[in-house]
Every structure is written in structure tokens, then in C-alpha cells.
Amino acid sequence: SDLHGPAVHAAFEEAFVSEWGHQTQEYAEWLEKKIVAHARFDPELVVVVWDGDEVAGLSLNYDKRMGDWGWIANLAVRPAWRRRAQLLLARL
């Protein structure tokens, strides 16, 4: 939602900031590229894992144009929550 969009974006950027080739994007640019540009974007396919009021991780998922299956576009876990997969999965 618009309410959580900036927090999800911040978590995404923090998770990928050290990745080779990652280019930091402002929220509006990220929103356009990851959400708006996908004509069939379905927010029900986005998984956000919260730890209290903080985003611990997220998965941006999209449906495929052909077929009844989807794909995971980005799987992001903020550094402070890495190696705690069981904790994150339990919150889904």
C-alpha cells in the first residue's frame, strides 16, 4: 500500500546496497520501475515480513504473461535479519 511503500522501498535498498551492479533509486523511480510499469502487477503477490514495525524482508513476485504460474523477481532481506530465516518464515 501507499502507507507502507516507502518502508518497503527502504528495506529493498538496504538489502541490495552492497550487491554488485545495484543502482540506488529514489522511491518514485523504484515505484515506477517495480510496480507501475508492470501492467498486471498484483499486490497480493508481494510478501512483506514485518518484525514489529520494521520491514525485515520482502519478496516482489509477478505473474507470468503466459501460463498460470509466477516468478520471484526480488527476494530481499535486510542485513540485520539475515541468517534468521526460520524467524522470518514463521511470520509469513
C-alpha positions as CSV (number, residue, x, y, z in Angstrom):
1,S,0.0,0.0,0.0
2,D,1.0,3.6,-0.3
3,L,1.2,3.7,3.5
4,H,4.0,1.0,3.6
5,G,5.6,1.7,0.2
6,P,8.4,3.9,1.5
7,A,9.3,1.4,4.2
8,V,9.3,-1.5,1.7
9,H,11.4,0.6,-0.6
10,A,13.9,1.5,2.1
11,A,14.2,-2.2,3.1
12,F,14.7,-3.1,-0.5
13,E,17.5,-0.6,-1.0
14,E,19.2,-1.6,2.3
15,A,19.1,-5.2,1.3
16,F,20.7,-4.7,-2.1
17,V,23.0,-1.7,-1.5
18,S,26.2,-3.9,-1.4
19,E,25.2,-6.0,-4.4
20,W,27.3,-5.7,-7.5
21,G,25.6,-3.6,-10.1
22,H,22.8,-2.3,-7.8
23,Q,21.9,1.3,-8.5
24,T,20.1,3.1,-5.7
25,Q,16.8,4.6,-6.8
26,E,14.6,7.2,-5.2
27,Y,11.2,6.0,-4.1
28,A,9.3,7.4,-7.1
29,E,11.7,5.9,-9.6
30,W,11.6,2.5,-7.8
31,L,7.8,2.5,-7.6
32,E,7.6,3.2,-11.3
33,K,10.1,0.5,-12.3
34,K,9.0,-2.2,-9.9
35,I,5.2,-1.6,-9.6
36,V,3.6,0.9,-12.1
37,A,5.5,-0.4,-15.2
38,H,4.0,-3.9,-14.7
39,A,0.6,-3.6,-16.2
40,R,-0.6,-6.8,-14.4
41,F,1.0,-6.0,-11.0
42,D,-0.9,-7.8,-8.2
43,P,-0.2,-6.5,-4.7
44,E,-1.4,-9.9,-3.4
45,L,1.7,-11.4,-4.8
46,V,4.0,-9.2,-2.7
47,V,5.1,-10.7,0.6
48,V,6.4,-8.4,3.3
49,V,7.8,-9.8,6.5
50,W,7.4,-7.4,9.5
51,D,9.3,-7.6,12.7
52,G,7.3,-5.3,14.9
53,D,7.0,-2.0,12.9
54,E,10.1,-2.7,10.8
55,V,10.3,-4.5,7.4
56,A,12.7,-7.4,7.9
57,G,12.4,-8.8,4.3
58,L,10.2,-8.9,1.2
59,S,9.6,-10.7,-1.9
60,L,8.4,-9.0,-5.1
61,N,6.6,-11.5,-7.2
62,Y,4.8,-11.2,-10.5
63,D,2.6,-13.5,-12.6
64,K,3.8,-14.6,-15.9
65,R,2.1,-13.4,-19.1
66,M,1.6,-16.9,-20.3
67,G,0.5,-19.7,-18.1
68,D,-0.8,-19.9,-14.6
69,W,2.5,-19.6,-12.7
70,G,4.5,-16.7,-11.4
71,W,8.1,-15.8,-10.7
72,I,10.0,-14.3,-7.8
73,A,11.6,-11.1,-9.1
74,N,13.4,-10.0,-6.0
75,L,13.9,-11.6,-2.6
76,A,15.3,-9.1,-0.1
77,V,16.3,-9.5,3.5
78,R,17.8,-6.6,5.4
79,P,21.3,-7.3,6.8
80,A,20.2,-7.3,10.5
81,W,17.7,-10.1,9.7
82,R,19.9,-12.3,7.6
83,R,20.7,-15.8,9.0
84,R,17.4,-15.7,10.7
85,A,15.3,-17.4,8.0
86,Q,13.3,-19.5,10.4
87,L,12.2,-16.4,12.3
88,L,11.2,-14.7,9.0
89,L,9.4,-17.8,7.6
90,A,7.4,-18.2,10.8
91,R,5.9,-14.8,10.3
92,L,4.5,-15.5,6.8
